[in-house]
Amino acid sequence: MSKTLAGIKKRIHRIKAELTAIEAMRPGSLTRQYKDPQNRLGAYYQISYTREMKSRTEYVPRHCLPQVRREIRHYKCFKALVAQWVDLSIEQSRCMMKKETPRP
């Protein structure tokens, strides 16, 4: 039991370290749109996301595409790490409750 608990704590510590290393981030999906979709002319990019229950769409200049893609990647990494942390915390709580349960 204590090995499992120690392992969980170690993994949570690693996740926290990875979270602190994440740089600028933003949620959303980046899509290419066309001013003339039938002929695929006039391509431009936009990012769409929901924040505080409001849907937003913003134009993204072509020279900003690498930066926005990187920020979206960072956000996805952030969300995945937080999900892992929550799962591990639940597992840790269960281990602690089993450990503290009095035996008749």
Beta strands, then each sheet from edge to edge (+ up, - down):
strand 1: 29-36
strand 2: 41-51
strand 3: 54-60
sheet 1: 1+ 2- 3+
end
